[in-house]
Amino acid sequence: MKLFPYGHATHPQWQMAAALVLAQLRAQMTLHGYAANPTLALLYITDHYAAQAQDILEYLGGELPLVTDWSGTVGVGICSNNVEYFDEPALAVMLLELPPEQYRVFSGVAPLGLGFEVNSALVHADGGTPDVGELVFELAHRTDSGFLFGGLSSSRSASVQFAVAGDGNISGQGGASGVFSGGMSGVAFGPGVGLVSRVTQGCKPVSKARTVTAADHNLILELDGEPALDVLLADLNISLERPQEALEVVRATLVGLAGADGEPVRQTGNFGNDVTVRHIIGLDPARRGVAIGDRAEAGMRMAFCQRNTQAARADLMRVCAEIREELEPADMPLQTATALAASELEAAPHPARRIAGAVYVSCTGRGGPHFGGPSAELQLVRKALGDVPLVGFFAGGEIAYDHLYGYTGVLTVFTT
């Protein structure tokens, strides 16, 4: 598998941004080691361009005739290698050269057929879709590996997805423009496409792990047999007698949930991959309960948590290091060792790194501001993972495995 050409740009006029991206793509396609005949493209735009989504797709499709399949979505922010674009007009494209029999673009008018063996999938979804979390779970369990990655579109205007399937739409669905609103779309991959993925959490536990012993829909009534509100007040060291102070602390606090068999807090004091972070949306003094932004069930494990910059930085570095370690063979040829040992100033995308490209989906509540400065999050990814082709977006919810996460980053690399 060759390196995936990629490009990114910002400009008030989408035509100029698209032209800059095309120039980068065409230049890379002529370089040794890069894919010269890609057929699949990932396209991410910021919501400044949402109204022009159809024009952008048609223009890029016309300029890249080899590319028969497109997938992507919109975000309030998008990202690429070493850079993120928030609250400005921008787009990013990555071109993938994969065996045609090893992937399928799917959407509402081109659903996955029975004749394709789905091992994993990149998923873009509209957060306004009813029961989207259940749809993610169902789709994950239709794959051989149970592995999805992606996220929910985020936009202050139109929430759009891109999905163009080279093998066409199913009969009876009519023509499709390739730009959709609502539902789910993405790319399903066969077993011949190598992927390595990790979830990085952005919150740090501020209490010990507890068991939900009574709940009513989204209201947690008891934790370890005690009234949930009393446990919350004790863990956060606050009192309802000082309501303003208590309110500020509760607003900064979230809940990390895990299944009955899960253990939310690791020995290192961080969350594991099986934890989903949800907001506290209210307190019920009458029933001594704590309302959260998800359904709670007796037997679940949980811990109160807060967003933490240092924990987020450390965990992001950890997942990048784990991916690199997994891809580095025990016995490395000289070419591989030289590429991996190169300084960051000398390092460049190289087949010896065994990463053809990467997709990073982060939460809209993360990004540079949470990590200390503009593009700081993506700079950490580059420093830890190396200078590799990368595109992605900032989502309203992150998808990994069969979960819908919040305040996380999902980093997935295509391996050579």
C-alpha positions as CSV (number, residue, x, y, z in Angstrom):
1,M,0.0,0.0,0.0
2,K,1.4,3.4,-1.0
3,L,1.2,6.7,0.9
4,F,-2.1,8.5,0.5
5,P,-1.8,12.0,-1.1
6,Y,-3.5,14.6,1.0
7,G,-4.1,18.4,1.0
8,H,-5.7,21.1,3.1
9,A,-6.3,24.8,2.7
10,T,-8.3,27.7,4.0
11,H,-9.7,30.6,2.0
12,P,-12.8,32.8,2.0
13,Q,-13.6,31.5,-1.5
14,W,-14.1,27.7,-1.7
15,Q,-12.8,27.7,-5.3
16,M,-9.4,29.0,-4.1
17,A,-9.2,26.6,-1.2
18,A,-10.1,23.7,-3.6
19,A,-7.5,24.8,-6.1
20,L,-4.8,24.9,-3.4
21,V,-5.8,21.4,-2.2
22,L,-5.7,20.0,-5.8
23,A,-2.2,21.5,-6.3
24,Q,-1.0,19.6,-3.2
25,L,-2.6,16.4,-4.2
26,R,-1.3,16.5,-7.8
27,A,2.2,17.3,-6.6
28,Q,2.2,14.3,-4.2
29,M,0.8,11.9,-6.8
30,T,4.0,12.4,-8.8
31,L,6.3,11.6,-5.9
32,H,7.9,8.2,-5.4
33,G,6.1,6.2,-2.8
34,Y,2.7,8.0,-3.1
35,A,-0.4,6.6,-4.6
36,A,-0.8,7.6,-8.3
37,N,-4.1,5.9,-9.0
38,P,-6.4,6.5,-6.1
39,T,-10.1,5.7,-6.4
40,L,-11.4,6.6,-3.0
41,A,-11.4,10.2,-1.5
42,L,-12.2,11.4,2.1
43,L,-13.5,15.0,2.1
44,Y,-14.0,17.1,5.2
45,I,-15.2,20.8,5.1
46,T,-15.9,23.3,7.8
47,D,-19.4,24.6,8.2
48,H,-18.4,27.9,6.5
49,Y,-18.6,25.9,3.3
50,A,-21.7,23.8,4.1
51,A,-24.0,25.7,1.8
52,Q,-21.5,25.1,-1.1
53,A,-21.1,21.3,-0.3
54,Q,-22.6,20.2,-3.6
55,D,-20.5,22.6,-5.7
56,I,-17.3,21.6,-3.9
57,L,-18.0,17.8,-4.5
58,E,-18.8,18.3,-8.2
59,Y,-15.7,20.5,-8.7
60,L,-13.3,18.1,-7.0
61,G,-14.9,15.1,-8.7
62,G,-14.5,16.7,-12.1
63,E,-10.8,17.6,-11.4
64,L,-10.0,14.1,-10.1
65,P,-11.6,11.7,-12.6
66,L,-9.7,8.7,-11.3
67,V,-11.6,9.0,-8.0
68,T,-14.9,7.1,-8.3
69,D,-15.9,7.0,-4.6
70,W,-16.2,9.8,-2.1
71,S,-17.0,10.0,1.6
72,G,-16.8,12.7,4.3
73,T,-18.8,15.2,6.3
74,V,-18.8,18.7,7.8
75,G,-17.4,19.9,11.1
76,V,-17.2,23.2,13.0
77,G,-13.5,22.3,12.7
78,I,-11.4,20.1,10.5
79,C,-7.9,18.9,10.8
80,S,-4.9,17.6,8.8
81,N,-1.3,16.7,9.6
82,N,0.0,19.2,12.2
83,V,-2.9,21.7,11.7
84,E,-6.5,22.3,12.6
85,Y,-9.0,24.8,11.2
86,F,-11.6,26.1,13.6
87,D,-14.2,28.8,12.8
88,E,-12.7,29.5,9.4
89,P,-13.6,28.3,5.8
90,A,-11.4,25.3,5.1
91,L,-11.4,21.9,3.5
92,A,-9.1,18.8,3.5
93,V,-8.9,15.8,1.2
94,M,-7.1,12.5,1.3
95,L,-6.9,10.1,-1.6
96,L,-6.8,6.4,-0.9
97,E,-5.5,3.7,-3.3
98,L,-7.1,0.5,-2.1
99,P,-8.1,-2.7,-3.9
100,P,-11.6,-2.0,-5.3
101,E,-12.9,-5.3,-4.0
102,Q,-11.9,-4.3,-0.4
103,Y,-14.1,-1.3,0.2
104,R,-17.6,0.0,-0.4
105,V,-19.1,3.5,0.1
106,F,-22.5,3.2,1.7
107,S,-25.4,5.7,2.3
108,G,-29.2,5.7,2.4
109,V,-29.3,5.2,-1.3
110,A,-26.4,2.8,-1.5
111,P,-26.7,0.5,1.6
112,L,-24.3,-2.3,2.2
113,G,-25.2,-5.4,0.2
114,L,-25.0,-9.0,1.2
115,G,-22.2,-9.7,-1.3
116,F,-19.5,-7.7,0.6
117,E,-17.7,-9.0,3.7
118,V,-17.5,-6.1,6.1
119,N,-14.6,-6.2,8.5
120,S,-14.6,-2.6,9.7
121,A,-16.1,0.8,8.7
122,L,-15.6,4.5,8.7
123,V,-18.9,6.1,9.8
124,H,-20.3,9.6,9.5
125,A,-23.6,10.2,11.1
126,D,-26.1,13.0,11.8
127,G,-26.5,13.5,15.5
128,G,-30.2,14.4,15.0
129,T,-30.9,10.9,13.7
130,P,-33.2,9.1,16.1
131,D,-31.5,6.4,18.2
132,V,-28.2,7.1,16.6
133,G,-26.3,5.3,19.3
134,E,-28.3,2.2,18.8
135,L,-27.7,2.4,15.0
136,V,-23.9,2.6,15.7
137,F,-24.1,-0.5,17.9
138,E,-26.2,-2.4,15.3
139,L,-23.8,-1.5,12.5
140,A,-20.7,-2.5,14.5
141,H,-22.2,-5.9,15.1
142,R,-22.8,-6.4,11.4
143,T,-19.0,-6.3,10.9
144,D,-16.7,-9.2,11.4
145,S,-14.4,-7.3,13.9
146,G,-17.1,-5.2,15.6
147,F,-14.9,-2.2,14.8
148,L,-16.2,1.2,13.6
149,F,-14.5,4.6,13.7
150,G,-15.8,8.1,12.8
151,G,-18.1,10.6,14.3
152,L,-21.2,12.8,14.2
153,S,-21.3,15.7,11.9
154,S,-21.0,19.1,13.7
155,S,-22.3,22.3,12.1
156,R,-23.8,25.6,12.9
157,S,-25.7,25.5,9.6
158,A,-26.4,22.6,7.3
159,S,-25.3,19.2,8.6
160,V,-24.1,17.4,5.4
161,Q,-22.4,14.1,4.5
162,F,-20.6,13.2,1.3
163,A,-21.2,9.7,-0.1
164,V,-20.6,8.7,-3.7
165,A,-20.5,5.1,-4.5
166,G,-18.7,4.0,-7.7
167,D,-20.9,1.0,-8.1
168,G,-24.1,3.2,-8.0
169,N,-27.3,3.3,-6.0
170,I,-29.7,0.5,-5.5
171,S,-32.5,0.1,-7.9
172,G,-35.6,2.2,-7.0
173,Q,-33.8,4.8,-5.0
174,G,-33.5,7.3,-7.9
175,G,-30.6,9.6,-8.6
176,A,-28.5,11.0,-5.8
177,S,-26.3,14.1,-5.7
178,G,-23.7,12.7,-3.3
179,V,-24.5,15.2,-0.6
180,F,-26.9,13.9,2.2
181,S,-28.5,15.2,5.4
182,G,-29.5,12.9,8.2
183,G,-28.8,9.2,8.7
184,M,-25.5,7.5,8.3
185,S,-22.9,7.0,5.6
186,G,-19.3,6.0,5.3
187,V,-16.9,3.4,3.9
188,A,-17.0,-0.3,4.7
189,F,-13.6,-2.1,4.5
190,G,-12.9,-5.7,3.8
191,P,-10.4,-7.9,5.7
192,G,-7.6,-6.9,3.3
193,V,-7.5,-3.3,4.6
194,G,-5.2,-3.1,7.6
195,L,-6.3,-0.7,10.3
196,V,-4.9,0.1,13.8
197,S,-7.0,2.4,16.0
198,R,-7.0,3.8,19.5
199,V,-9.4,6.0,21.6
200,T,-7.9,8.8,23.7
201,Q,-9.9,10.2,26.6
202,G,-9.9,13.9,27.5
203,C,-11.2,13.6,31.1
204,K,-9.7,12.6,34.4
205,P,-11.6,10.8,37.2
206,V,-12.2,12.9,40.4
207,S,-13.8,10.1,42.4
208,K,-13.4,6.4,42.9
209,A,-15.3,3.9,40.7
210,R,-18.8,3.2,41.9
211,T,-21.7,0.9,41.0
212,V,-25.2,2.2,40.0
213,T,-27.5,0.3,42.3
214,A,-30.8,2.1,41.3
215,A,-31.8,4.1,38.3
216,D,-34.8,5.4,36.4
217,H,-34.1,6.0,32.7
218,N,-31.5,8.8,32.7
219,L,-31.7,9.5,36.5
220,I,-29.2,7.8,38.7
221,L,-30.9,7.2,42.1
222,E,-28.3,5.2,44.1
223,L,-24.6,4.6,44.0
224,D,-23.2,1.7,46.0
225,G,-26.6,1.7,47.8
226,E,-26.5,5.4,48.8
227,P,-28.5,8.3,47.4
228,A,-26.7,9.4,44.2
229,L,-27.0,13.2,45.0
230,D,-25.4,12.7,48.5
231,V,-22.5,10.7,46.9
232,L,-22.0,13.5,44.3
233,L,-21.9,16.2,47.0
234,A,-19.5,14.2,49.1
235,D,-17.1,13.3,46.2
236,L,-17.0,16.9,45.0
237,N,-16.8,18.4,48.5
238,I,-19.7,20.8,47.9
239,S,-22.9,21.7,49.6
240,L,-26.4,22.8,48.4
241,E,-26.3,25.4,51.2
242,R,-23.8,27.3,49.0
243,P,-25.8,26.8,45.7
244,Q,-23.7,29.2,43.4
245,E,-20.5,27.5,44.4
246,A,-22.0,24.0,44.0
247,L,-23.5,24.9,40.6
248,E,-20.1,26.0,39.2
249,V,-18.5,22.7,40.3
250,V,-21.3,20.5,39.0
251,R,-21.3,22.3,35.6
252,A,-17.6,21.4,35.3
253,T,-18.2,17.7,36.2
254,L,-19.2,14.8,34.0
255,V,-19.9,11.2,34.4
256,G,-17.8,8.3,33.0
257,L,-19.9,5.3,32.4
258,A,-18.9,1.7,31.8
259,G,-20.8,-1.6,31.6
260,A,-21.4,-3.9,34.5
261,D,-18.2,-5.8,33.8
262,G,-16.1,-2.6,33.2
263,E,-13.8,-0.8,35.5
264,P,-14.0,2.9,34.7
265,V,-10.8,4.0,36.6
266,R,-7.5,2.3,35.7
267,Q,-4.7,1.8,38.2
268,T,-3.0,4.7,36.4
269,G,-5.9,7.0,37.4
270,N,-7.2,7.4,33.8
271,F,-10.2,6.1,31.9
272,G,-10.1,3.1,29.7
273,N,-11.6,2.6,26.2
274,D,-14.8,1.2,27.5
275,V,-15.8,4.4,29.2
276,T,-18.3,6.9,27.7
277,V,-18.4,10.4,29.2
278,R,-21.8,12.0,29.6
279,H,-23.0,15.4,30.9
280,I,-24.7,15.9,34.2
281,I,-27.9,17.6,33.0
282,G,-29.7,18.1,36.4
283,L,-30.1,17.3,40.1
284,D,-33.3,16.0,41.7
285,P,-33.2,17.0,45.4
286,A,-36.6,15.3,46.0
287,R,-35.4,11.9,44.9
288,R,-31.8,12.6,45.8
289,G,-30.9,11.7,42.2
290,V,-28.4,12.8,39.5
291,A,-29.7,13.1,35.9
292,I,-27.2,12.4,33.1
293,G,-27.3,12.7,29.3
294,D,-27.7,9.0,28.7
295,R,-29.7,6.1,29.9
296,A,-28.5,4.7,33.2
297,E,-29.1,1.1,34.4
298,A,-28.5,-0.7,37.6
299,G,-25.2,-2.6,37.6
300,M,-23.3,0.0,35.5
301,R,-20.0,1.2,36.8
302,M,-19.3,4.9,36.9
303,A,-17.0,7.7,38.2
304,F,-17.3,11.4,38.3
305,C,-14.8,13.2,36.1
306,Q,-13.7,16.6,34.8
307,R,-11.9,17.7,31.7
308,N,-8.2,17.9,32.3
309,T,-5.6,19.3,29.9
310,Q,-2.6,17.4,31.2
311,A,-4.5,14.1,31.3
312,A,-5.6,14.7,27.7
313,R,-2.1,15.5,26.5
314,A,-0.6,12.5,28.2
315,D,-3.3,10.1,27.0
316,L,-3.0,11.3,23.4
317,M,0.8,10.8,23.5
318,R,0.1,7.3,24.9
319,V,-2.2,6.1,22.1
320,C,0.1,7.4,19.4
321,A,3.0,5.6,21.0
322,E,1.0,2.4,21.2
323,I,0.1,2.6,17.5
324,R,3.8,3.2,16.5
325,E,4.9,0.3,18.8
326,E,2.3,-2.0,17.3
327,L,3.5,-1.2,13.7
328,E,7.2,-1.4,14.4
329,P,8.5,-4.9,13.7
330,A,10.9,-6.5,16.2
331,D,13.5,-7.0,13.4
332,M,13.7,-3.8,11.3
333,P,15.5,-3.5,8.0
334,L,17.9,-0.5,7.7
335,Q,15.4,1.5,5.7
336,T,12.7,1.2,8.4
337,A,15.1,2.0,11.2
338,T,16.4,5.0,9.4
339,A,13.0,6.4,8.8
340,L,11.8,5.9,12.3
341,A,15.0,7.4,13.8
342,A,14.8,10.6,11.7
343,S,14.4,13.8,13.7
344,E,11.1,15.6,13.4
345,L,12.7,18.2,11.2
346,E,13.9,15.5,8.8
347,A,11.0,13.1,9.1
348,A,8.6,13.0,6.2
349,P,5.9,10.5,5.2
350,H,7.7,7.4,4.2
351,P,6.5,3.8,3.4
352,A,9.0,2.4,5.9
353,R,6.9,3.8,8.7
354,R,4.2,1.3,7.7
355,I,1.5,4.0,7.9
356,A,-0.2,4.9,4.5
357,G,-2.5,7.5,6.1
358,A,-4.5,8.3,9.1
359,V,-8.0,9.7,10.1
360,Y,-8.4,11.6,13.3
361,V,-11.8,12.4,14.7
362,S,-11.8,14.6,17.8
363,C,-14.5,16.2,20.0
364,T,-15.5,19.8,19.3
365,G,-14.8,20.4,23.0
366,R,-11.1,19.5,22.5
367,G,-8.8,21.0,19.8
368,G,-6.1,23.7,20.3
369,P,-7.9,25.7,23.0
370,H,-8.1,22.7,25.3
371,F,-4.5,21.6,24.6
372,G,-2.9,25.0,25.0
373,G,-2.8,26.8,21.7
374,P,-3.9,26.8,18.0
375,S,-3.4,23.3,16.4
376,A,-1.7,22.1,19.6
377,E,-3.7,18.8,19.6
378,L,-2.6,18.0,16.0
379,Q,0.9,19.0,16.7
380,L,1.0,16.5,19.5
381,V,-0.3,13.8,17.1
382,R,2.5,14.6,14.6
383,K,5.2,14.7,17.3
384,A,4.1,11.3,18.6
385,L,3.0,9.5,15.5
386,G,5.4,11.1,13.0
387,D,4.8,13.1,9.8
388,V,2.1,11.0,8.1
389,P,-0.8,11.8,5.8
390,L,-3.8,12.7,8.0
391,V,-7.2,14.2,7.7
392,G,-10.2,14.4,10.0
393,F,-12.8,16.6,11.7
394,F,-14.1,17.8,15.0
395,A,-17.3,15.9,15.8
396,G,-20.4,16.3,17.9
397,G,-19.7,12.8,19.2
398,E,-17.0,10.3,18.4
399,I,-17.6,6.7,17.1
400,A,-15.2,3.9,18.0
401,Y,-15.9,0.2,18.1
402,D,-19.6,0.0,19.0
403,H,-19.7,3.1,21.2
404,L,-20.7,6.7,20.8
405,Y,-18.2,8.7,22.8
406,G,-17.8,12.3,24.0
407,Y,-14.7,14.4,24.8
408,T,-12.5,11.8,23.1
409,G,-10.2,11.5,20.1
410,V,-10.3,8.5,17.8
411,L,-7.1,8.0,15.8
412,T,-7.1,5.3,13.1
413,V,-4.2,4.5,10.8
414,F,-4.2,2.6,7.5
415,T,-1.2,0.2,7.6
416,T,1.0,-0.9,4.8
